[in-house]
Amino acid sequence: MIENYKGWDITLNWDDKNYLHSVTSKSYFFNQKEKWMGVYLNGETIYGSSLKEIRHIIDYPALHKK
């Protein structure tokens, strides 16, 4: 866990499903939309490309409805 923000545990999401490896360019890429993950006490999960975006989603959930 990187931090706890308003009841959300925020971490970097390094799951293999979000990790893309390009053999031809010999570089590593991360799915930027799911680089950070927030998990609330009730198990709700959100994803974002930065810690700032995760905080914004928590503060203004109506702006980020799916």
Secondary structure by P-SEA (a helix, b strand, c coil): ccccccccccccccccccbbbbcccccccccccccbbbbcccbbbbbcccaaaaaaaaaccccccc
